[in-house]
Amino acid sequence: MRLPDRGRSRIVLIGASRYSDPALPGLPAVARTVTDLRDLLTDPGHGLVPESHCTVLLDDGDLRTVGDRLRSAVADAEDLLLVHYAGHGLVAGRRHSLYLALPDSRWAAPEFNSLEYDKLRDAVLDSPAAAKVVVLDCCFSGRALGDSLGGSGTAERLGQLEVAGSYVLTSAQRDQVALALPGEEHTAFSGRLIRLLRDGIPGGPELLTVDDLYRRLRAVMAAEGLPTPLNRSAGSAHAVALGTNRAFTTTAPPEPPAPAFGASAPPELRGRHERAVARGKAGDWAGAAEQLRETVEAQTRLLGAEHPDTLRGRQSHAHSLGGAGSPAEAAELLRPLLGDQLRLLGPDHEDTLRTRQFLAVNLGEAGRRAEAAGMLRALLADRSRVLGPDHRHTLRTRHLLARNLALSGAEEEARTLLREVVAVRERVLGSEHPHTRRARADLADLTEAGDGVREVR
């Protein structure tokens, strides 16, 4: 394995953040995504190519110009060719072909004003490059609403994306997938790709292949409840290195989980955090949230933003906001925290798993029940794997999943899950344990009244 030859490699970045058709909403995060990818991939110390070998086609609506510059770049590539697209994905025609939207594309008729994927694929096929990588940060449906790119990401659709002797990576596999999350400066998929290239993968190899990045992206995006990527490779393209692992030199053997509060944390800070958490558990969530906000500010200043106690303080603060009746605000804080914990602690750390549950709970309380249920399904599988199916945290996740399913109309599945929870808790905790009684009461409410289950935080 080696890094590509900088002088014999080429990169093409295509993005559309502005659209003239009102049916295609603007995607401002695309502009920042393309710009930051360019800076990252042409960085003199860690990038893949010099800036002169990176073709940027951002908000260029002239299909002929896009085609000419694309053909020129792919013809010059001899070692690595990397083509990345971010924008709306549209599907049209009898064959349901994929079109990559440009600023002047039309949602209802993309055939004459969009970049047809078949043409992009053919151009890549004609390249003399030894390794070809195509990254599509879009979905495949024409129903693009808000910041969403709807599409069918099934494995069958990937058949039309294959490029012989190359690696194709797509951002999602579901319909109606959000491209950009509120408060994030990049698109959801490419933003996490940028983070991996910029920060590295602790414990990973010295060189990061496209397959290394794909596997990590799948884990990170599944943990965050985002659509998980798909890939298709041919030949040895899966082993092509896309950069050095910037975390490699700092990689250390895994350490035991940190205690609840690190030894370096001042006792006064530890006490403030503990008192605020107890205040919330006693019912004063608003007071706890304010106290925890001040504590996090002090933790960040004295311990640093990446200290485990600071991360835990952020987690408690967000959870308290949800308890105080601001679940949407809590979710906005929990999602970036989850990204930091995945990077610093790893996907299986209990703090990471707990943040995933808090995020799902608050999304559900904010009215996004389907999204919450999807996150809890993934979390249930991971907690069962890490902790075991009968662990109290695993049972808690199963209980919360049942609640969100019941409130979203999937009552039969919710009843099945609650019966499982009751049975296991009776066996493990006893029939009179408060958690067992709560699950039994929720099952009775759902079975007898049919009007949902009680609040479970």
N, C-alpha and C positions, 0 to 999 in steps of 0.2 A: 504494500500500500504506500502511496506517495501523494503529495500535493500536486495539483495540475501545474503544468508549465505556464507561468504567467504570460509569457510572450506569445504562446501559441493557443491561448484560450480566449473565449469571448463570452460576454454576458449580455443578455437583452432583457430589460425591465420594461414591461408594458403595464400601464395603469390608466384608468379613467375615473376621475373623481367628480366630474361635472358632466351633465347631460342636458341636451336641449329638449328632449321629450319629457313632458311633465309626468309621464307614466314611469319614468326611470328616475327615482330620487337621487340626489347627489350623495356621494360617499366621501366626505372630506378626509376621513382617515386614510384613504388610499394614497393621497398626495404625500402625506408624511411617511407612509409605509415605503413607497417607492424611493423617496429621497434618502431615508435612513438605510434602506437596503443598499443603495448605491454607495453611500459613505462607508458602510461596513464591508462590502465586498471589494471595494477598491482601496481599503486602508493599506498604506505602505508597509506596515508591519505584519498584519494578519490577513489582509485581503487576498482574493484569488487572482485578480488581474489589475493592471494599471488603469487609471480612469479613462484613458483613451481607448481602452478595449471594452468599455461598458457602454452600451447603447441604451439611452433612456428615452422612452416614448410615453410621456405623461401628458394626458389630455390632448393628444393629437388626433383630431377627428378625420383627417384625410386618409382614407383607406389605402390609396395608392402610395402615399408617402410611407405609411406604416409598413406596407408590403415591401417597398424598395429597400428601406433601411434594415428590415428584418432579413431579407435575402442577402444583403451585403454582409451583415454580421455573421450569419450562419455559414456563408461561403468561406469566410476568413478563419473560422475556428478549425484547429487541427487536433488539439488535445481535448479540452473540455468545452462543451457548449451548454450554457445554462440559460433557459428562457423562463421568466417568471411573469405571470399575469395576475392582476388584481382588479376586480370590478364586477359588474353584473354579468352573470351567465344566462344566456337566453337559449331556448329550444324552439325550433321551427321546422317546417317542411314535413313532407310525408315520412321521411326517415327519422324525424325528430333529431336532427343534427344539432350539435352544440355550436353556438356563436358567442364570441367574446365581445361584449359591448364596448363601443367607442363613444366619444362625446356626442356624435351625431346619429347614433343608432336609434332605431325605432322599436319600441317594445312589441308592437303588433306585427312588424314586418322586418325582422333583423337581417334577412337574406341579402339585402342590397347595400347595407351601410354598417355592417359589423364584420369583425375578423372571424371567418369561419374556421373552426378548429381543424377541419380536414386540411385546409390550406396551410395552417401553421404546422401541422404534423408533416405534411409533404415537404415543406421547406426544411424542417429539422432532419427528415430522412435523407435529404439530398446533401446535407452537410458532411464534409470529410472528417469531422471531429471524431476522436476515438471514443469519447464518452459523452452522452447526451442526457441532460436532465431537464424535464419540463415540470414546472410547478404551477398549478392552477388554483388560485385563491378565489374561487367562485362556486356557485351551485349551478344546477342545470335546468332550472325551471324559468319560464318567462314571467312568473308571478312575483315580481320584485316589489315589495311594499316596505316603506320606511327604510330602515337600515338593514333590510333582509334581502337575502338572495335565495329565493326558493329554488328547489331542484330535486331531482332524483339522483341520489348518490349510490345507487345499488351497484353491486359488482358487475351486473350485466352491462350497465352503461359504460363501465370502464373498457369494454371491448373496443369502443371507437376511439379510446384515448391511447391505445398502445402505439409505441414508437419502437421499432426494432432496434435492439442493441442499446436500449436506453432505460431511464427510470422516470416514471410519471408519478407525481405526487399530487393528490387533490385534497382540498381543505375540508371536505365534509361528505357525509353519506346519507343525509336525510333531507326531506322537504322542509321548506320554510326555515332556513337556517340564518341566524343573525350574522352579518358580516362584521359589524363593528359594535362593540359594547359601549354603553354610556360611560363617559369619563376616560376612555382609553384612547391614546393618541394614534395607535395603529389598528389595522384590522385584527380580528381575534386570532386568526390562524397565523398570519405572517408576523404579527407582533410577538407571538410566542416563539416562532422560528428565529426572529431577530434576537430575542433574549437568549436563546440557546447558543447562537453563534457569538454573541457579545460576551456572555458570562461563562459559557462552557458548561460541562456536565461533571460535577464532582464524582470521582470514582470511575469516570469513563476513560476511554483510550486516549492516547496522545493526539491522534488524528480522528476527526469526526467524519464518518461516512454519511452519505445520504440516508442509509438504512439506520444508522445510529440515531440520526435526527428524527426520522420517521417514528421509530419505536418510542423515543422519549416524548415526542409530540402526542402520540396516541395516549400515553399514560397521563400526561399533564392535562390534555383537553378532556379526557374522560373524567378525571378527578374534578375538574371545574364544571362538569355538566355541559360541556360544549360538544358540538358534533365532532366525532373522531375522524381523523384523516383516513384515506385509502391510498394504496400504492399499487403499482404494477411495474415489474422490472423484467428486463430481458438481458440475457448474457451476464456479464460480470459488472454491469453498471451499478448494482447495489453497493459495491465496494468502493466507489469513487469517493475520495476525500473532498469535503467542501470547506475544510478549515481546520486549524489547530484547536485543540480543546484548551481554552484559556483557563480552565480550572485544573488542568492536569498537574501543574507544578505545585499547586497547593493541596492536592489530594492527599488525604491522610486515612489510615485505617479507621473503620467505623468505631465510634466510641459508644459507650453505654448511654442510654437516654439521660438527658440532663435532669437533675432534681427539680422539684417544683420551682425553686428559686436558686439561681446560681450563687456560688459563694461570693462572687465579686459584687453582687447586688447589695447596696446599703440596706441594713435592717429596716430603716425607716421607710424605704420604698416598698419593701416586702410587706410591711404592716399596712401601708396605705392600700396596696392592691387587695390584700386579704379582707380588710375592713369594707372596702367598696363592694367586693363580690358578695360578702355576707349581707350587706345592705340590700343588694338586689334580690338575693334569695329570700329575704324577709318581706319583700313586696315593694320596696321603694326603688323601682327600676330607674326612674328619672334621676333621682339623687345619686344612684350608683353610677349612671352614665356620666354625669358631670364630674363626679369624683375620679372616675377612671380616665376621663379625657385629660384631666390635669396630671394624673399619674403617668399616663403615656408620654406626655410632653416631658416630664422629668426623666423618665426612663430613656427616652430618645437622647436627651441632652447628656445624661451622665453615663449611660451604658452603651449607647449607640443604637442605630436603627435596626441592626441585624442581631442584637443580643436576644437569646431565647426568651428572657423575661419581657423585653419590649414587644416581641411578637405575641406573647401570651397576654400582655396588657391590651394590645390592640384587639385581640380576640374577645376578651372580656368586655371591653368598651362597646364593640359592635353588638355583641349579644345583649347587653343591657339596653341599648337603643331599641332593639327589637322588642324586648320586654316592656319598654316604655311606650310602645305603640307606634314605632317608626321602622317597620320592617324593611321598607324600600331603602331607607338611608343605611340601615344595618347591612343590607346586601351589597350596597355600593362600597362599603368599607371592607367587607369580608372577601370579596373577589380578589382585589389586589393583594390582600394578606395571604390568601391561599396561594397565589403565584409565588410570593416570597417564601412561604413555607415549603412548597414543592422544591424550590431551588436550594434552600438552606438546610432543611431537615429531611427531605425525601418524601416520597408518596405514602410510605407505610408508617411514618411517625404518628403517634397518637394525637399530637397537637394538630397535625395536618388533617387527619381523619375527623377530628372534632370540628375543625373549621368547615369542612365539607358538609357536616351535618347542620351546623348553625346556618350556613349559607342556604341549604335546601329548605330549612324550616322558615327562614325569613322570606325567601322567594315565595313559598307557599302562602304565608300570611299576607304577602303583598298581592295575592291573587293569581300568581303564576303556578297553579297547582300541577299542571302537566310537566313543566320544567322541574319542579321540585321532586315529583315522583320519579322522573328519569334520573336525577342525581342520587336519590335515595336507593334506587335499584342498584346503581353502580357501587355506591358506598356499602350496601348490604353484602354484595359479593366480596368486596375487599376486606371488610371487617370479619366476615366469615373465614376468609383465608388467613388473615393475620392473627385474629383473636380466637377463632373458633365459633361455631354456630350457636353455642349456648352461653357465650359471654354476655354479661349484662349490657355492654355497649352495642353488641350485635343485636340483641333483643330490642333495645331502645330504637335502633334504626328500623327494624322490622315493624315495630309499633307505629313509628312516624310515617313510614311508607303506607301502612294500612290507612292511617288517618287521611293522608293526602289523596289516596285513591278513593276513599269514601266521599270526600268533599268534591272530587272531580267526576263523580258518577259511576265509578267502577266498584260498586258495592259488593258484588259477589267475590271478587278477588280480595277486597278488603276484609270480608268476613273470614275467608280462608286463612289469611295471614294472622288475623287476630286469634283465631282458634289455635294456630301454631304457637303464638306468643303465650296464650293462656296455658297451654299444655306444658310448654317448656318451663315457664316460670313456676307453675305448680310443682313440677318435679325438682327444679333447682332451688327455688326460693321458699317454696311452701305456699299453701293456698291462701294464707292470710297476710302475706307480705303486701305492703301498699302497692307495689308495682303490679303484682298479680291481680289485686282487686281492681286496679284502674283498668287493666286490659280486659278483665271480665265485664266491668261496667260498660266500657266502650263497645264490646261485642254485643251486650244486651241492648244498648241504645240503638245500634245499627240493625240488629235483628228484629227488635220489637217495634221501634218507632220509625225506623227507616229514614231518620232525619239527620244522619251524620253522627259524628263522635265528638267527644269533649275536646277542649283545648289541651294539647299536650306539648309542653315546651321542654 
